[in-house]
Amino acid sequence: MSSRRNLKAFLASGVAGTCLALSVAGSAWSADYNEAPNLAERVKAGDLPAVDERLPKSPMVMQPLEKVGEYGGTLRRAILGGGDQHNIVRLIGSENLIRWSPDWSSIEPNIAESFEVSDDATTFTFKLREGMRWSDGEPFTADDILFWYDVLLDERLTPSKHPNFVEAAGPVKVTKIDDTTVEFKFQEPNGLFLQNLAYGFGYYVVNYPKHYLSQFHIEHNPDVQKLVDEEPAAADWVQLFNLKAGPMHTPIFWQNPDRPTLHPWHLTNAYGSTERVVAERNPYFWKVDPDGNQLPYIDRITWDQVEDAESILLKAFNGEIDYMARHIGRPVNLAALTDNKERGKYDFYQVGDIPGSQTTVMLNLNNADPVKNEIVNNLDFRKAVSHMIDREEINDIVYLGAGRPVQTAPHPLSPFYNEEWATRDTEFDPELAGQLLDSIGLDKKDADGYRLGPDGERFTLVFLIADVFGWQYPDVMELVSGYAKDVGLDFQVRASDRSRLFEIVSSGEHDAYIWNCPGGLVDAYANPDCYLPRGQAVFWAPKWAAWGADPSTGEEPPEHIKKLFEIYKGVTSTADPELQEKALVELIDNASKQLLTVGLIQSNGAFGIARQNLHNFADPMPIAGQLWTPAPYTAQFFFEGGDNLP
């Protein structure tokens, strides 16, 4: 098993501000490099250059979490059909310019060999690793980042730009200094740029191989129409480019196996195209261990596509899962997984999954129905919803006591924990809930006992749910709808595929949603999405979130919401940790008083299973907000004995 760490000390060690000092990782190697036997065979056959020619001049040296590993084996997982692509991305897809350190305490170089930040936090300069190559052997240089930047600026390809790279004055300015140096310059201080770049969605910048994608771009290939004609799904070059690259916000390398990558493994087939997704070792991966062994250790990763989470559980019992928490690490499965541990040849590891609220009621505060919109925007209505819910019962019945009844707020392990925020309006008090509903004009009921709205019609809210990650939202909503009925509210439930639900809620075509809230730990700095209408706020305030990103779009929010945007500028406009913390605390305090979302349960950490001879995985595995794990560690995973048989 991997080395153990104290969870509380580990998770409480997050940094408050950005890393401003010059940081350097990796160094030129004086000894000979080593490589996987299957790559050595390809070198001998003349199919590949020698390993020292495939690595950059200064490869990144990864210190093992436990010990130097050995080559070989296939890591087996399972994946659901449709909308489960993060099952792939979070395992093999978060090699960014920079990264969080293994203990999530600081920001380190990664693809970039070093970086510098100006004193006013407006200019960020990244030095790339000389000689780095894409998985097909072509050089990776500053030109690839500039190609991404051109795509970002192109309104045809990127009409909506990711907020990480846009300020009030417009998109960041990216300049090529030389082949291995790139500068990102903002007109105003951007104190969270490094943090955002180190999180999962920072991978956009280094996922646009110019030598491959330029053939699908009309300004780089005047004959692109020939390629359009060969692709039945593309009507023009823009559609073709998006098919090959993915829209800017979702570079879908999991659907285009021909697209070169900088990740430790590259896909050999597209997700959804067959019953098994396969990722093979990237022979040009640019990291080594302290002994000069080129990573990754494991040869390949497979995901068997199955119908439901129960099928994944059965595969675990049968010894067909080597490392996985997603979909199976729910408390209700713990007893059965324990009983089958020897049969499946696995042990458990802890997941430090600490959101602001694992299960959260999100009323759409931008509801297109004017009657519903007026009611859900009444703070007393949201208080009534909060008080009508028996959180203790939900925790006991659905989560088997593994969680904590809370409001949406930082976790006790967070440096910002505040008991007043965590417990605000969480008392189970149906009588008080009824009084609050009466006080706002929902005091009349129909023959079935349901409350009538001001229009004389039954007041009904339809909740959209998806059963993902093993968080049992359908079970929670069955109880919540029962609590609602007890106080005369008609809460209906509609379940659907996750990807379809995202389309609906992103466009604001919903009454309510149940999901999770980030911001339980220091991820609240860059992911205050339940304390402020941005990012995942599309679930509870899509039009305000759009306005916050671009005031010419969406819907102008009321003053108490505008105030949240102003407060958050105190976080983003400085790199001073003390000032950032002061502003963040003020933001959470204001959001807490407004009860923007109704938190129910906060996780005390989940669990996963790992093959008994698998090593070098984090235990506990940290995850919060956009910290995409376990991808920062997987390149050093290895099987004792070189395969997945103990």
VEXDREN-2710 file (C-alpha; in Angstrom, 1 decimal):
% VEXDREN-2710
k/r/px/py/pz
1/MET/0.0/0.0/0.0
2/SER/1.0/3.6/-0.4
3/SER/2.5/5.7/2.4
4/ARG/-0.1/7.0/4.8
5/ARG/-0.6/10.7/5.7
6/ASN/-2.7/12.4/8.3
7/LEU/-5.8/13.5/6.5
8/LYS/-6.5/16.6/8.6
9/ALA/-3.0/17.9/8.4
10/PHE/-2.9/17.0/4.7
11/LEU/-6.1/18.8/3.7
12/ALA/-5.5/21.8/6.0
13/SER/-2.2/22.6/4.4
14/GLY/-3.6/24.5/1.4
15/VAL/-2.1/27.8/0.5
16/ALA/-4.1/31.0/0.7
17/GLY/-2.4/32.9/-2.0
18/THR/-0.5/32.4/-5.2
19/CYS/3.1/31.3/-5.5
20/LEU/5.1/34.3/-6.6
21/ALA/8.6/33.0/-6.5
22/LEU/10.5/31.6/-9.4
23/SER/10.0/27.8/-9.3
24/VAL/12.2/25.2/-11.0
25/ALA/11.7/21.4/-11.2
26/GLY/13.6/18.8/-13.1
27/SER/17.2/18.9/-14.2
28/ALA/19.5/17.6/-16.9
29/TRP/20.3/13.9/-16.3
30/SER/23.9/12.8/-16.1
31/ALA/23.3/9.0/-16.1
32/ASP/21.7/6.9/-18.7
33/TYR/18.0/6.8/-18.9
34/ASN/16.0/3.6/-18.6
35/GLU/12.7/2.7/-20.4
36/ALA/9.9/0.1/-20.5
37/PRO/10.9/-3.2/-22.1
38/ASN/8.2/-2.8/-24.7
39/LEU/9.6/0.5/-25.8
40/ALA/13.2/-0.9/-25.8
41/GLU/12.0/-3.5/-28.2
42/ARG/10.6/-0.8/-30.5
43/VAL/13.9/1.1/-30.3
44/LYS/15.8/-2.1/-31.2
45/ALA/13.4/-2.7/-34.2
46/GLY/14.0/0.9/-35.4
47/ASP/10.4/2.0/-34.7
48/LEU/11.4/4.6/-32.1
49/PRO/14.4/6.8/-31.3
50/ALA/16.5/6.1/-28.3
51/VAL/15.0/7.1/-24.9
52/ASP/17.4/10.0/-24.4
53/GLU/16.3/11.4/-27.8
54/ARG/12.6/11.1/-26.8
55/LEU/13.0/13.0/-23.5
56/PRO/13.4/16.7/-23.1
57/LYS/16.8/18.2/-22.1
58/SER/15.5/18.6/-18.6
59/PRO/12.8/16.1/-17.9
60/MET/10.6/16.6/-14.8
61/VAL/11.8/14.3/-12.0
62/MET/8.9/12.9/-10.0
63/GLN/9.6/11.8/-6.4
64/PRO/7.7/8.6/-5.8
65/LEU/5.0/8.7/-3.1
66/GLU/6.3/5.4/-1.8
67/LYS/9.2/3.9/-3.8
68/VAL/10.7/3.6/-7.3
69/GLY/8.5/1.2/-9.3
70/GLU/8.8/-1.4/-12.0
71/TYR/7.4/-1.6/-15.5
72/GLY/4.5/-3.6/-16.8
73/GLY/0.8/-4.4/-16.4
74/THR/-2.6/-3.1/-17.3
75/LEU/-4.6/-0.9/-14.9
76/ARG/-8.3/-2.0/-15.3
77/ARG/-11.3/0.3/-14.7
78/ALA/-14.9/0.6/-15.8
79/ILE/-16.8/3.4/-17.3
80/LEU/-20.5/4.3/-17.8
81/GLY/-21.8/5.1/-21.3
82/GLY/-22.6/8.7/-22.0
83/GLY/-21.3/11.7/-19.9
84/ASP/-18.7/9.8/-17.9
85/GLN/-15.7/11.2/-19.8
86/HIS/-14.1/12.6/-16.6
87/ASN/-13.6/9.0/-15.7
88/ILE/-10.8/9.2/-18.3
89/VAL/-9.8/12.8/-18.0
90/ARG/-9.2/12.7/-14.2
91/LEU/-7.1/9.6/-14.5
92/ILE/-4.8/10.4/-17.5
93/GLY/-5.6/14.0/-18.5
94/SER/-4.3/16.7/-16.2
95/GLU/-0.8/17.5/-17.3
96/ASN/-0.8/21.3/-17.2
97/LEU/1.8/24.0/-17.5
98/ILE/2.0/24.0/-13.7
99/ARG/0.5/21.8/-11.1
100/TRP/-0.3/21.6/-7.4
101/SER/2.3/19.8/-5.3
102/PRO/1.3/16.3/-4.1
103/ASP/0.2/17.6/-0.7
104/TRP/-1.7/20.5/-2.4
105/SER/0.3/23.1/-0.4
106/SER/2.0/24.9/-3.3
107/ILE/2.1/25.4/-7.1
108/GLU/5.0/23.7/-8.9
109/PRO/6.3/23.7/-12.5
110/ASN/5.1/20.8/-14.7
111/ILE/5.1/21.1/-18.4
112/ALA/6.8/24.4/-17.8
113/GLU/10.3/24.0/-16.4
114/SER/10.0/27.2/-14.5
115/PHE/7.8/30.3/-14.2
116/GLU/7.9/33.9/-13.0
117/VAL/5.2/36.3/-11.8
118/SER/5.5/40.1/-11.8
119/ASP/5.1/41.9/-8.5
120/ASP/1.7/43.3/-9.5
121/ALA/0.4/39.8/-10.6
122/THR/-0.3/41.0/-14.2
123/THR/2.5/39.2/-16.1
124/PHE/3.2/35.5/-16.0
125/THR/6.2/34.1/-17.9
126/PHE/6.6/30.3/-18.5
127/LYS/9.8/28.6/-19.6
128/LEU/9.1/25.4/-21.4
129/ARG/11.2/22.3/-21.4
130/GLU/13.6/22.2/-24.3
131/GLY/13.2/19.2/-26.5
132/MET/9.8/18.1/-25.2
133/ARG/7.7/16.1/-27.7
134/TRP/4.1/15.2/-28.3
135/SER/3.1/11.6/-28.2
136/ASP/3.7/11.2/-31.9
137/GLY/7.2/12.5/-31.6
138/GLU/6.7/16.0/-33.0
139/PRO/8.2/18.9/-31.0
140/PHE/6.2/20.8/-28.4
141/THR/7.1/24.5/-28.4
142/ALA/5.7/27.9/-27.7
143/ASP/4.1/27.8/-31.2
144/ASP/1.6/25.2/-29.8
145/ILE/0.5/27.5/-27.1
146/LEU/0.2/30.4/-29.6
147/PHE/-1.9/28.1/-31.8
148/TRP/-4.2/27.6/-28.8
149/TYR/-4.3/31.3/-28.2
150/ASP/-5.3/32.0/-31.8
151/VAL/-8.2/29.5/-31.4
152/LEU/-9.2/31.2/-28.2
153/LEU/-9.4/34.6/-29.9
154/ASP/-11.2/33.2/-33.0
155/GLU/-14.9/34.1/-32.7
156/ARG/-15.8/31.4/-35.2
157/LEU/-14.2/28.7/-33.0
158/THR/-14.5/30.2/-29.5
159/PRO/-17.5/32.6/-29.3
160/SER/-17.6/32.0/-25.5
161/LYS/-14.2/32.2/-23.8
162/HIS/-13.2/30.5/-20.6
163/PRO/-13.1/33.0/-17.7
164/ASN/-9.6/31.8/-16.7
165/PHE/-8.3/33.7/-19.7
166/VAL/-10.5/36.8/-19.8
167/GLU/-10.7/40.0/-17.8
168/ALA/-12.9/43.0/-18.0
169/ALA/-10.7/44.5/-20.7
170/GLY/-10.8/41.4/-22.8
171/PRO/-8.8/38.2/-23.3
172/VAL/-5.3/37.8/-21.8
173/LYS/-2.5/38.8/-24.2
174/VAL/-0.2/35.8/-24.9
175/THR/3.2/36.5/-26.5
176/LYS/5.9/34.1/-27.7
177/ILE/9.3/35.3/-26.4
178/ASP/11.2/32.5/-28.0
179/ASP/10.6/28.9/-28.9
180/THR/10.5/27.9/-25.2
181/THR/9.2/31.0/-23.5
182/VAL/5.7/32.3/-23.4
183/GLU/4.3/35.4/-21.6
184/PHE/0.7/35.8/-20.4
185/LYS/-0.2/39.4/-19.7
186/PHE/-3.3/40.9/-18.1
187/GLN/-4.1/44.6/-17.8
188/GLU/-5.3/44.2/-14.2
189/PRO/-3.9/42.0/-11.4
190/ASN/-4.9/38.4/-11.6
191/GLY/-4.0/36.9/-8.3
192/LEU/-5.6/33.6/-9.0
193/PHE/-4.3/32.9/-12.5
194/LEU/-1.7/30.4/-11.3
195/GLN/-4.2/28.5/-9.2
196/ASN/-6.7/28.4/-12.1
197/LEU/-4.0/27.2/-14.5
198/ALA/-2.9/24.4/-12.1
199/TYR/-6.5/23.2/-11.7
200/GLY/-8.1/20.7/-14.1
201/PHE/-9.4/23.2/-16.7
202/GLY/-5.9/24.8/-17.0
203/TYR/-5.2/21.9/-19.5
204/TYR/-6.6/23.8/-22.4
205/VAL/-3.4/25.8/-22.9
206/VAL/-1.3/22.7/-23.7
207/ASN/-3.8/20.5/-25.6
208/TYR/-3.7/22.1/-29.0
209/PRO/-0.9/20.4/-31.1
210/LYS/-0.4/22.9/-34.0
211/HIS/1.2/20.3/-36.3
212/TYR/-1.9/18.1/-36.1
213/LEU/-4.9/20.5/-35.6
214/SER/-3.7/23.1/-38.2
215/GLN/-4.7/20.8/-41.0
216/PHE/-8.3/21.4/-40.0
217/HIS/-8.1/25.2/-39.9
218/ILE/-8.8/27.1/-43.0
219/GLU/-6.1/29.7/-42.4
220/HIS/-3.5/27.0/-42.1
221/ASN/-4.8/24.7/-44.8
222/PRO/-6.5/26.3/-47.8
223/ASP/-7.5/22.9/-49.0
224/VAL/-9.3/22.0/-45.8
225/GLN/-12.6/21.6/-47.7
226/LYS/-11.2/18.3/-49.0
227/LEU/-11.1/17.0/-45.4
228/VAL/-14.6/18.4/-44.7
229/ASP/-15.9/16.5/-47.7
230/GLU/-14.5/13.3/-46.2
231/GLU/-16.2/13.8/-42.8
232/PRO/-19.9/13.1/-42.9
233/ALA/-20.5/14.8/-39.5
234/ALA/-19.0/18.2/-40.6
235/ALA/-20.7/20.7/-42.8
236/ASP/-17.8/23.2/-42.8
237/TRP/-14.3/23.6/-41.5
238/VAL/-15.4/25.0/-38.2
239/GLN/-17.4/21.9/-37.4
240/LEU/-14.5/19.7/-38.6
241/PHE/-12.1/21.5/-36.3
242/ASN/-14.4/21.1/-33.4
243/LEU/-14.8/17.4/-34.1
244/LYS/-11.0/17.0/-34.1
245/ALA/-10.1/19.4/-31.3
246/GLY/-13.4/19.7/-29.3
247/PRO/-14.9/23.0/-28.4
248/MET/-12.5/25.3/-26.5
249/HIS/-14.0/24.5/-23.1
250/THR/-13.9/20.7/-23.6
251/PRO/-10.8/19.6/-25.6
252/ILE/-12.2/16.1/-26.2
253/PHE/-9.0/14.0/-26.6
254/TRP/-11.1/11.1/-25.3
255/GLN/-13.1/11.2/-28.6
256/ASN/-10.3/11.6/-31.0
257/PRO/-7.5/9.0/-30.5
258/ASP/-5.5/10.5/-33.4
259/ARG/-4.9/13.7/-31.5
260/PRO/-1.4/13.8/-30.1
261/THR/-1.1/14.4/-26.3
262/LEU/1.4/15.3/-23.6
263/HIS/-0.3/12.9/-21.1
264/PRO/1.4/9.7/-19.9
265/TRP/-0.9/7.5/-22.0
266/HIS/-2.7/8.1/-25.3
267/LEU/-6.0/6.6/-26.3
268/THR/-6.1/4.1/-29.1
269/ASN/-9.9/4.3/-29.6
270/ALA/-12.6/6.8/-28.8
271/TYR/-14.8/6.7/-25.7
272/GLY/-18.1/5.2/-26.8
273/SER/-16.8/3.7/-30.0
274/THR/-16.3/0.2/-28.5
275/GLU/-17.1/-1.7/-25.3
276/ARG/-13.6/-1.1/-24.0
277/VAL/-11.5/2.1/-24.1
278/VAL/-7.8/1.5/-24.2
279/ALA/-4.9/4.0/-23.4
280/GLU/-1.4/3.0/-24.3
281/ARG/1.9/4.3/-22.9
282/ASN/3.1/7.6/-24.4
283/PRO/6.7/6.8/-25.6
284/TYR/7.6/10.5/-25.5
285/PHE/6.3/11.2/-21.9
286/TRP/8.6/13.8/-20.3
287/LYS/8.8/12.6/-16.7
288/VAL/11.3/10.3/-15.0
289/ASP/11.8/8.9/-11.5
290/PRO/14.9/9.7/-9.4
291/ASP/16.7/6.7/-10.9
292/GLY/16.2/7.9/-14.5
293/ASN/13.4/5.5/-15.4
294/GLN/11.1/7.1/-17.9
295/LEU/7.5/7.2/-16.7
296/PRO/4.8/5.9/-16.7
297/TYR/5.5/2.5/-15.2
298/ILE/2.2/0.9/-16.2
299/ASP/1.9/-0.2/-19.9
300/ARG/-1.8/0.6/-20.5
301/ILE/-5.1/1.4/-19.0
302/THR/-8.5/0.0/-19.9
303/TRP/-12.1/1.1/-19.2
304/ASP/-14.8/-1.5/-19.8
305/GLN/-18.0/0.3/-20.7
306/VAL/-20.9/-1.0/-18.6
307/GLU/-24.6/-0.1/-18.1
308/ASP/-24.7/1.0/-14.5
309/ALA/-22.8/1.4/-11.2
310/GLU/-23.9/-2.0/-10.0
311/SER/-22.1/-3.6/-12.9
312/ILE/-18.9/-1.8/-11.8
313/LEU/-19.4/-3.2/-8.3
314/LEU/-19.7/-6.7/-9.6
315/LYS/-16.5/-6.3/-11.6
316/ALA/-14.8/-5.2/-8.4
317/PHE/-16.0/-8.3/-6.6
318/ASN/-14.6/-10.4/-9.4
319/GLY/-11.2/-8.9/-9.3
320/GLU/-11.6/-6.9/-12.5
321/ILE/-11.0/-3.4/-11.1
322/ASP/-7.5/-2.4/-10.1
323/TYR/-8.0/1.2/-8.9
324/MET/-11.3/3.1/-8.6
325/ALA/-13.4/5.2/-6.3
326/ARG/-15.7/6.7/-8.9
327/HIS/-19.2/5.2/-8.9
328/ILE/-18.5/2.6/-6.2
329/GLY/-17.0/4.4/-3.2
330/ARG/-20.4/5.1/-1.6
331/PRO/-21.1/4.1/2.0
332/VAL/-23.9/1.7/1.1
333/ASN/-21.3/-0.4/-0.8
334/LEU/-18.7/-0.6/2.0
335/ALA/-20.1/-3.8/3.6
336/ALA/-20.3/-5.7/0.4
337/LEU/-16.9/-4.6/-0.8
338/THR/-15.4/-5.6/2.6
339/ASP/-17.0/-9.0/2.3
340/ASN/-15.5/-9.5/-1.2
341/LYS/-12.1/-8.0/-0.5
342/GLU/-10.1/-11.2/-0.7
343/ARG/-12.1/-12.5/-3.7
344/GLY/-11.4/-9.3/-5.6
345/LYS/-7.8/-9.0/-4.4
346/TYR/-8.1/-5.3/-3.4
347/ASP/-7.6/-3.1/-0.3
348/PHE/-9.2/0.3/0.5
349/TYR/-7.8/3.8/0.3
350/GLN/-9.3/7.0/1.6
351/VAL/-10.6/9.8/-0.6
352/GLY/-10.3/13.3/0.8
353/ASP/-13.4/14.5/-1.2
354/ILE/-14.3/17.5/0.8
355/PRO/-16.8/19.8/-1.0
356/GLY/-18.7/22.8/0.5
357/SER/-21.8/20.5/0.3
358/GLN/-21.8/17.1/-1.2
359/THR/-25.6/17.2/-1.7
360/THR/-27.1/20.6/-2.4
361/VAL/-30.5/21.8/-3.3
362/MET/-30.1/24.4/-6.1
363/LEU/-33.2/26.4/-6.9
364/ASN/-33.0/28.2/-10.2
365/LEU/-33.0/31.9/-9.1
366/ASN/-33.3/32.9/-12.8
367/ASN/-36.4/30.9/-13.5
368/ALA/-38.2/31.8/-16.7
369/ASP/-41.6/31.5/-15.0
370/PRO/-42.2/34.9/-13.3
371/VAL/-44.4/33.4/-10.5
372/LYS/-41.8/30.7/-9.6
373/ASN/-38.9/33.2/-10.0
374/GLU/-40.5/35.6/-7.5
375/ILE/-41.1/32.9/-4.9
376/VAL/-37.7/31.2/-5.1
377/ASN/-35.9/34.6/-4.9
378/ASN/-37.7/35.2/-1.6
379/LEU/-35.1/34.4/1.2
380/ASP/-37.9/33.2/3.5
381/PHE/-38.9/30.6/0.9
382/ARG/-35.3/29.2/0.8
383/LYS/-35.2/29.2/4.6
384/ALA/-38.5/27.3/4.6
385/VAL/-37.0/24.7/2.3
386/SER/-34.0/24.4/4.5
387/HIS/-36.0/24.0/7.7
388/MET/-38.4/21.4/6.2
389/ILE/-35.5/18.9/5.5
390/ASP/-34.5/16.3/8.0
391/ARG/-30.7/16.2/7.3
392/GLU/-30.0/13.7/10.0
393/GLU/-32.4/11.2/8.5
394/ILE/-30.9/11.7/5.0
395/ASN/-27.5/11.1/6.5
396/ASP/-28.6/8.0/8.3
397/ILE/-30.7/6.4/5.6
398/VAL/-28.9/7.4/2.4
399/TYR/-25.3/7.9/3.6
400/LEU/-25.3/5.4/6.5
401/GLY/-24.1/8.1/8.9
402/ALA/-20.9/8.8/6.8
403/GLY/-21.6/12.5/6.3
404/ARG/-22.4/15.5/8.3
405/PRO/-25.7/17.6/8.2
406/VAL/-24.6/21.1/7.1
407/GLN/-25.4/24.2/5.1
408/THR/-23.2/25.0/2.1
409/ALA/-20.0/26.2/3.8
410/PRO/-16.3/25.4/4.3
411/HIS/-15.5/22.1/5.9
412/PRO/-14.1/21.8/9.5
413/LEU/-10.8/20.9/7.9
414/SER/-10.7/24.2/6.0
415/PRO/-8.8/27.2/7.5
416/PHE/-12.0/29.2/6.9
417/TYR/-14.4/26.9/8.8
418/ASN/-17.1/28.9/10.6
419/GLU/-19.8/27.0/12.7
420/GLU/-22.3/29.8/12.1
421/TRP/-22.1/29.4/8.4
422/ALA/-22.2/25.6/8.6
423/THR/-25.3/25.4/10.8
424/ARG/-27.3/28.4/9.5
425/ASP/-31.0/27.5/9.1
426/THR/-30.3/23.8/9.3
427/GLU/-32.6/22.9/12.2
428/PHE/-35.3/20.4/11.2
429/ASP/-38.5/22.4/12.0
430/PRO/-41.5/21.7/9.7
431/GLU/-43.7/24.0/11.8
432/LEU/-41.3/26.9/11.2
433/ALA/-41.1/26.1/7.5
434/GLY/-44.9/26.2/7.3
435/GLN/-45.0/29.6/9.0
436/LEU/-42.5/31.0/6.6
437/LEU/-44.4/29.7/3.6
438/ASP/-47.6/31.2/5.0
439/SER/-45.9/34.6/5.5
440/ILE/-44.9/34.9/1.9
441/GLY/-48.4/34.3/0.5
442/LEU/-48.3/30.5/0.0
443/ASP/-51.0/30.1/2.7
444/LYS/-53.7/28.6/0.5
445/LYS/-53.9/25.0/-0.4
446/ASP/-55.8/22.8/-2.9
447/ALA/-57.9/19.8/-2.2
448/ASP/-54.8/17.6/-2.0
449/GLY/-53.1/19.8/0.6
450/TYR/-50.6/21.4/-1.8
451/ARG/-49.9/25.1/-1.6
452/LEU/-51.2/27.5/-4.3
453/GLY/-49.2/30.2/-5.8
454/PRO/-50.3/33.8/-6.2
455/ASP/-51.7/32.8/-9.6
456/GLY/-54.1/30.4/-7.9
457/GLU/-52.3/27.3/-9.4
458/ARG/-50.6/24.6/-7.4
459/PHE/-47.0/25.7/-6.8
460/THR/-44.8/23.0/-8.3
461/LEU/-41.0/22.8/-8.7
462/VAL/-39.5/20.1/-10.9
463/PHE/-36.1/18.9/-9.8
464/LEU/-33.6/17.4/-12.3
465/ILE/-31.4/14.7/-11.0
466/ALA/-28.6/12.5/-12.2
467/ASP/-27.2/9.5/-10.3
468/VAL/-23.5/10.0/-10.7
469/PHE/-20.4/9.5/-8.6
470/GLY/-22.4/7.2/-6.2
471/TRP/-23.8/10.3/-4.4
472/GLN/-27.4/8.8/-4.6
473/TYR/-29.2/12.0/-5.6
474/PRO/-32.4/10.0/-6.5
475/ASP/-32.5/8.6/-3.0
476/VAL/-32.0/12.0/-1.5
477/MET/-34.7/13.6/-3.6
478/GLU/-37.2/10.9/-2.7
479/LEU/-36.8/12.0/0.9
480/VAL/-36.8/15.7/0.1
481/SER/-39.9/15.5/-2.0
482/GLY/-41.6/13.7/1.0
483/TYR/-40.5/16.5/3.4
484/ALA/-41.9/19.0/0.9
485/LYS/-45.2/17.3/0.7
486/ASP/-45.4/17.4/4.5
487/VAL/-45.4/21.2/4.4
488/GLY/-47.6/21.4/1.3
489/LEU/-45.0/21.9/-1.4
490/ASP/-45.1/19.9/-4.6
491/PHE/-41.5/18.9/-5.5
492/GLN/-41.5/16.6/-8.5
493/VAL/-38.4/14.7/-9.7
494/ARG/-37.1/14.1/-13.2
495/ALA/-34.1/11.9/-13.8
496/SER/-32.0/11.9/-16.9
497/ASP/-28.6/11.3/-18.4
498/ARG/-26.0/13.7/-16.9
499/SER/-24.9/15.2/-20.2
500/ARG/-28.5/16.0/-21.2
501/LEU/-29.1/17.5/-17.7
502/PHE/-26.1/19.8/-18.1
503/GLU/-27.5/21.1/-21.4
504/ILE/-30.8/21.9/-19.7
505/VAL/-29.4/23.6/-16.6
506/SER/-26.8/25.5/-18.6
507/SER/-29.6/27.1/-20.6
508/GLY/-31.7/27.8/-17.5
509/GLU/-34.6/25.6/-18.6
510/HIS/-35.2/24.1/-15.2
511/ASP/-36.8/24.8/-11.8
512/ALA/-34.3/23.2/-9.6
513/TYR/-31.4/20.9/-9.5
514/ILE/-29.5/18.8/-7.0
515/TRP/-25.7/18.7/-7.2
516/ASN/-22.6/19.3/-5.2
517/CYS/-20.9/22.6/-4.2
518/PRO/-17.1/23.2/-4.3
519/GLY/-15.5/25.5/-1.8
520/GLY/-15.1/23.1/1.1
521/LEU/-11.3/23.7/1.3
522/VAL/-8.9/26.3/-0.1
523/ASP/-10.4/25.5/-3.5
524/ALA/-12.9/28.2/-2.4
525/TYR/-10.5/30.8/-3.7
526/ALA/-10.7/29.8/-7.3
527/ASN/-14.0/27.9/-7.1
528/PRO/-16.5/30.0/-5.1
529/ASP/-19.3/28.7/-7.4
530/CYS/-21.9/28.3/-4.6
531/TYR/-20.9/31.6/-2.9
532/LEU/-21.0/33.6/-6.1
533/PRO/-22.9/33.3/-9.5
534/ARG/-20.1/31.9/-11.7
535/GLY/-18.9/28.6/-13.0
536/GLN/-21.3/25.9/-11.6
537/ALA/-23.7/28.7/-10.6
538/VAL/-25.3/27.9/-14.0
539/PHE/-27.2/25.4/-11.9
540/TRP/-28.7/28.0/-9.5
541/ALA/-28.2/31.3/-11.3
542/PRO/-27.3/30.8/-15.0
543/LYS/-28.3/34.3/-16.2
544/TRP/-26.4/36.0/-13.4
545/ALA/-23.4/33.9/-14.1
546/ALA/-23.5/34.9/-17.7
547/TRP/-23.7/38.5/-16.7
548/GLY/-20.8/38.2/-14.3
549/ALA/-18.6/36.8/-17.2
550/ASP/-19.9/39.4/-19.7
551/PRO/-22.3/42.2/-18.6
552/SER/-23.5/42.5/-22.2
553/THR/-25.1/39.0/-21.8
554/GLY/-27.3/37.2/-19.3
555/GLU/-29.4/39.1/-16.8
556/GLU/-28.3/42.0/-14.6
557/PRO/-28.5/40.8/-11.0
558/PRO/-30.0/42.7/-8.0
559/GLU/-27.7/44.8/-5.9
560/HIS/-27.1/42.2/-3.2
561/ILE/-25.7/39.8/-5.9
562/LYS/-23.7/42.6/-7.5
563/LYS/-22.1/43.1/-4.1
564/LEU/-20.8/39.6/-4.2
565/PHE/-19.0/40.2/-7.5
566/GLU/-17.4/43.4/-6.0
567/ILE/-16.2/41.5/-2.9
568/TYR/-14.7/38.7/-5.0
569/LYS/-12.6/41.3/-6.8
570/GLY/-10.7/41.6/-3.6
571/VAL/-9.6/38.0/-4.1
572/THR/-8.7/38.2/-7.8
573/SER/-7.2/41.6/-8.0
574/THR/-4.2/41.0/-5.6
575/ALA/-1.6/38.3/-5.0
576/ASP/-1.4/39.3/-1.3
577/PRO/-2.5/36.2/0.7
578/GLU/-3.8/38.2/3.6
579/LEU/-5.9/40.5/1.4
580/GLN/-7.2/37.5/-0.5
581/GLU/-8.2/35.7/2.6
582/LYS/-10.0/38.7/4.1
583/ALA/-12.0/39.2/0.9
584/LEU/-12.9/35.5/0.6
585/VAL/-14.2/35.3/4.2
586/GLU/-16.3/38.4/3.5
587/LEU/-17.7/36.8/0.4
588/ILE/-18.6/33.5/2.1
589/ASP/-20.2/35.4/5.0
590/ASN/-22.4/37.5/2.7
591/ALA/-23.4/34.4/0.6
592/SER/-24.2/32.4/3.8
593/LYS/-26.7/35.1/4.9
594/GLN/-28.4/35.0/1.5
595/LEU/-28.7/31.2/1.5
596/LEU/-28.1/31.1/-2.2
597/THR/-28.1/27.3/-2.2
598/VAL/-29.5/24.9/0.4
599/GLY/-26.7/22.5/1.6
600/LEU/-27.7/19.2/3.0
601/ILE/-24.8/16.8/3.7
602/GLN/-21.1/17.4/3.8
603/SER/-18.8/14.4/3.1
604/ASN/-16.3/13.3/5.7
605/GLY/-14.4/11.6/2.9
606/ALA/-15.2/8.7/0.6
607/PHE/-13.1/5.6/-0.3
608/GLY/-11.8/3.7/-3.2
609/ILE/-10.3/0.3/-3.9
610/ALA/-6.8/-0.6/-5.1
611/ARG/-5.3/-3.9/-6.2
612/GLN/-3.3/-5.4/-3.4
613/ASN/0.0/-5.1/-5.3
614/LEU/-0.6/-1.6/-6.6
615/HIS/1.8/1.0/-5.2
616/ASN/2.5/4.8/-5.3
617/PHE/-1.0/6.1/-5.0
618/ALA/-2.0/8.8/-2.6
619/ASP/-3.8/7.7/0.6
620/PRO/-5.8/9.7/1.2
621/MET/-6.3/10.9/-2.3
622/PRO/-7.1/14.7/-2.2
623/ILE/-9.9/16.0/-4.3
624/ALA/-11.8/19.3/-4.1
625/GLY/-13.3/21.6/-6.8
626/GLN/-11.3/21.4/-9.9
627/LEU/-8.3/19.5/-8.4
628/TRP/-8.4/16.6/-10.9
629/THR/-7.1/13.6/-9.2
630/PRO/-5.6/11.0/-9.3
631/ALA/-4.1/12.1/-12.6
632/PRO/-1.1/14.0/-11.0
633/TYR/0.0/10.7/-9.5
634/THR/-0.9/8.0/-12.0
635/ALA/2.3/8.1/-14.0
636/GLN/4.1/6.6/-10.9
637/PHE/1.5/3.9/-10.2
638/PHE/3.1/0.4/-10.5
639/PHE/2.2/-3.2/-9.8
640/GLU/4.6/-5.2/-7.6
641/GLY/5.8/-8.0/-9.9
642/GLY/5.1/-5.9/-13.0
643/ASP/1.4/-6.9/-13.5
644/ASN/-1.9/-6.8/-11.8
645/LEU/-1.8/-10.3/-10.4
646/PRO/-0.7/-10.2/-6.7
END
